[in-house]
């Protein structure tokens, strides 16, 4: 029976976090070795997915803040 690496999203996140600088960027050596393995199209796809996730989280934060303010009696309108 072949043994697999059992790479899970959690393990990948842990490895990336271990290779981040204090400012949240990926350390140069890791970035050069890891990101160089992807094609430009794949990297663009990863960026697009990250941008979608960021937008989703921002929308969730806005919804939370809107709900909080409305509970406090404020009327919230988008300009």
C-alpha positions as a printed Julia matrix, in Angstrom:
79×3 Matrix{Float64}:
   0.0    0.0     0.0
   1.36   3.43   -0.99
   1.87   5.92    1.78
   0.51   9.41    1.22
   1.66  12.69    2.69
  -1.86  13.49    3.94
  -1.38  17.16    3.2
  -4.39  18.96    4.57
  -5.33  22.64    4.29
  -4.53  22.99    8.0
  -1.02  21.59    7.56
  -0.42  23.88    4.58
  -1.59  26.93    6.54
   0.68  25.97    9.44
   3.68  25.66    7.12
   2.96  29.03    5.49
   2.53  30.69    8.9
   5.89  29.26    9.98
   7.43  30.96    6.96
   5.9   34.41    7.42
   7.72  37.52    8.53
   6.39  39.59   11.42
   4.62  41.86    8.92
   2.7   38.9     7.45
   4.61  38.57    4.19
   6.16  35.28    3.18
   9.89  35.01    3.83
  11.91  35.49    0.64
  13.59  32.08    0.62
  10.3   30.23    1.14
   8.51  32.44   -1.4
  11.2   31.82   -4.01
  11.11  28.06   -3.46
   7.34  27.73   -3.03
   5.81  30.29   -5.37
   8.28  29.54   -8.17
   6.66  26.13   -8.53
   3.42  27.72   -9.8
   2.75  28.99  -13.31
   1.79  32.63  -13.77
  -1.81  31.56  -14.48
  -1.9   29.53  -11.25
  -0.48  32.45   -9.23
  -3.08  34.79  -10.74
  -5.77  32.3    -9.76
  -4.47  32.17   -6.19
  -4.45  35.99   -6.04
  -8.02  36.1    -7.36
  -9.14  33.57   -4.73
  -7.4   35.6    -2.0
  -9.08  38.79   -3.18
 -12.5   37.08   -3.09
 -11.86  35.84    0.45
 -10.76  39.31    1.58
 -13.88  40.87    0.07
 -16.08  38.25    1.74
 -14.51  38.94    5.14
 -14.82  42.7     4.67
 -18.52  42.29    3.81
 -19.03  40.16    6.92
 -17.35  42.84    9.06
 -19.55  45.56    7.56
 -22.64  43.44    8.24
 -21.56  42.91   11.86
 -20.91  46.61   12.41
 -24.19  47.59   10.73
 -26.13  45.18   12.93
 -24.36  46.49   16.04
 -25.14  50.11   15.2
 -28.77  49.31   14.38
 -29.12  47.55   17.73
 -27.87  50.76   19.35
 -30.6   52.73   17.57
 -28.63  54.15   14.67
 -29.93  54.16   11.12
 -27.22  52.94    8.76
 -27.36  53.81    5.05
 -24.82  53.17    2.35
 -23.87  56.28    0.35
